[in-house]
């Protein structure tokens, strides 16, 4: 991985470039969370190259995507989606406009996550829903790499997120991570209700590509754990939040 690519991965994360089982599973979760709202006006806040957006656009009355990285938007535009370059803290859309907003592993990368949440709530219609995926602090690995002695180290770094917050944030100042209490605090004071909250493990498609038998067994075991208290060690929070007024 080049230095430039590593720096961008650190700051912005990497979007979905290939559609596989993990993305298909999450799309199903998003559609169930939407409860029909995906046929109205849909926004993907942080759309990357448009993999989710293009599929949501198939059923939406209007589908729009926003991303801070202009080169990614050029790819997203090829997915027949309406896209705009911007930041989550200042969405260039009217208030009370969208039926569904998707924020998929994006909130952890913004400069001000509280402001980004406030903007999502602003653009949602009353009764509109947010489908939100963010990293779980309980996951045993920091998947976005760390900075060590001034150099970025890409990869899954174990146990970083279990350190005290001030130490953890020195190693990973480029990306946030969330507990359930952190998310409750972000939405406190907004006119919303939490419809669903769960913690999910990954689909481990990369492992399956290399070692199919091992990868599928790992996926089956870990996704079974989502129904047990051990879900606390899952990869991501998935919250469905509805605007009430």
PyMOL commands that set and color helices and strands:
alter all, ss='L'
color gray80, all
select helices_A, chain A and resi 3-12+21-34+37-39+51-56+70-77+107-109+113-123+160-162+165-171+180-187+205-210+212-225+229-233
alter helices_A, ss='H'
color red, helices_A
select strands_A, chain A and resi 41-45+62-67+82-85+98-104+124-135+141-142+146-148+151-153+157-158+192-200+236-243
alter strands_A, ss='S'
color yellow, strands_A
deselect
rebuild
show_as cartoon
